[in-house]
Amino acid sequence: MPSSSSSLFSILMAVVSMLIGGPAIAQVDMVDKGRYLTIAGGCASCHTDFRKKGRSFAGGAPIVTPFGTFHPPNITAHKEHGIGNWSDDDFIRAMREGVRPDGTHYFPVFPYTSFTKMKSDDARAIKAYLFSLPSVDRPSTPHDTGFPFSWRFLQTGWKMLFFREGEFSPDPSMSASVNRGAYLSDALAHCGECHTPRNFIGGLDYDRWMGGTKVGPDGESVPNITPDPETGLGWSKEEIVEYLKSGQTPDFDFAGSLMADVIAHNTGKMTDADRAAIADYLKSLKPVRNAL
């Protein structure tokens, strides 16, 4: 039998492990969770300039819109040029309210209008992951917007008109898979930001959610991905899943342009179950008749 002293030592070591190792393990788990959520959220697609082989999250390629050219900023943990001085509350407020630490408003090219649906714990995990990466000493490029779109204070009125703030709430009438797909698509991947028509001042047309638009990012047409039989996405669930994984369409073509980047850096790295959940959600949407 083990001696009483060795038993006491084992108990003490177990307590020390719980006190010291527990928080460390929890932090590792949060960082790993944040890594996956960052993939699902498409953060790298905007905040990394892959075309110029830029550093991860150190600032992305310019986004050309009818309101000006926007430059995704450095979101590494660099204290001067990134978000290294941000608290968890700063990060959550930016993601869910579209407000910077200095109190000014973000332009809605940053999809806080979708991220507002994100759970606070998920936002914290994303921040933990970003802060686990090397910081990059690279100043963010200023946006190139003309009057009146350069006036940030005007975003107060824009938000009153078009911002629907609030965390995602599952639909009890839908399956767990559809609800998971809705959260992934609407709160993280922000698919509707590109696939939904906007009005003349950039407000999303929620009545035509995911109905496609002729004026997407960089002036490109973005398809209708609702299940409308004439103008929408007439693919099977399996075909949608394959497209999100490899970029291959049912007619053996491949995704191009911005969607190719989304698949390469985001949906192609998600789990099969999550791609299937997104497909289930898209198949459940209200059909929108919108020929482009």
C-alpha positions, -999 to +999 in steps of 0.1 A: +000+000+000+012+035-006+024+055+024+003+083+038+031+108+028+030+097-008-008+099-009-006+134+006+020+144-020-003+131-048-032+151-035-011+182-033+002+178-068-033+173-081-044+205-064-015+224-078-023+211-113-058+222-110-048+257-097-021+263-123-028+240-152-066+245-153-065+282-164-037+275-188-056+246-204-087+268-206-067+295-224-054+270-249-089+258-255-101+294-260-073+302-285-081+270-305-118+278-305-109+314-316-088+300-344-117+281-359-142+310-353-117+333-371-118+309-401-156+307-400-158+345-397-136+352-428-113+375-408-082+367-428-100+371-462-104+408-455-076+416-431-048+398-450-036+409-484-031+374-499-025+389-534+006+407-522+016+379-498+010+402-468+014+392-432-015+375-415-041+400-402-018+430-408-042+447-432-060+435-463-064+444-500-086+475-507-123+470-510-138+492-537-175+503-531-198+529-545-190+549-514-152+549-517-123+526-513-119+510-479-087+494-465-091+467-439-069+476-410-042+458-391-059+436-364-028+420-349-019+426-313+006+454-322+001+481-296+006+511-319-007+499-353-030+471-343-054+463-315-029+454-289-042+480-264-078+468-267-097+452-238-121+424-242-149+449-239-134+471-266-133+442-289-168+430-282-182+465-286-165+469-320-178+436-332-213+438-319-220+476-319-197+489-346-180+514-323-142+519-319-125+523-285-124+561-290-162+561-294-164+568-331-184+546-354-171+521-379-182+523-415-205+493-423-180+480-448-168+463-415-197+438-411-206+446-375-242+445-388-237+407-390-212+403-361-238+419-338-254+385-337-222+369-324-221+354-289-198+375-266-178+344-256-172+337-293-159+373-298-136+368-268-122+336-283-115+354-316-096+381-297-077+355-277-066+339-310-056+371-326-035+381-295-018+347-296-003+355-330+028+376-337+021+413-338+030+431-370+045+466-371+025+479-401+004+511-401-031+507-414-039+524-447-064+552-444-097+548-462-102+568-494-138+582-492-151+614-504-177+638-489-201+631-473-192+594-467-159+603-449-179+619-420-181+592-394-206+610-373-232+605-400-230+568-391-252+576-361-281+583-384-273+553-407-274+530-377-308+544-365-322+535-399-305+502-408-287+486-379-305+457-363-285+452-331-287+420-311-274+385-305-285+356-326-316+338-313-322+302-325-355+296-343-373+268-323-393+258-354-360+249-372-337+220-368-304+222-349-285+220-381-304+249-397-299+270-366-262+262-366-260+271-403-279+304-396-254+313-369-224+304-390-238+322-421-253+353-405-233+359-373-199+348-385-194+343-422-216+373-429-228+359-462-257+383-464-233+413-465-224+404-501-253+384-512-281+408-502-291+439-522-285+473-506-303+507-511-286+538-523-270+546-490-258+511-482-286+497-461-293+460-465-327+451-480-337+425-455-369+417-474-346+403-501-321+385-478-295+366-498-313+375-530-281+386-549-270+420-562-255+435-593-234+459-572-212+437-549-177+443-536-154+456-563-184+463-585-190+426-592-223+408-594-231+385-565-255+357-571-289+350-555-284+320-531-320+316-520-339+285-532-359+304-557-364+279-586-359+304-614-333+329-602-318+314-571-295+285-562-311+253-575-284+231-561-288+200-539-275+201-503-246+178-514-237+202-542-236+232-519-214+213-495-190+204-522-189+239-535-181+253-500-154+227-497-136+227-530-152+255-551-165+231-577-199+238-591-224+211-603-214+218-639-177+212-631-168+249-631-149+265-602-155+295-580-137+326-591-129+361-578-137+369-542-156+337-536-125+317-545-107+335-516-136+328-493-135+290-501-097+288-499-093+306-466-127+301-449-154+276-459-128+251-473-113+249-438-145+244-419-158+210-408-180+189-430-208+192-404-206+230-405-206+231-443-237+208-442-254+231-417-248+262-439-263+242-468-293+233-447-298+269-437-296+282-473-322+256-484-345+268-456-344+305-467-374+323-482-371+322-520-364+356-535-372+363-571-343+385-583-329+379-618-294+395-622 
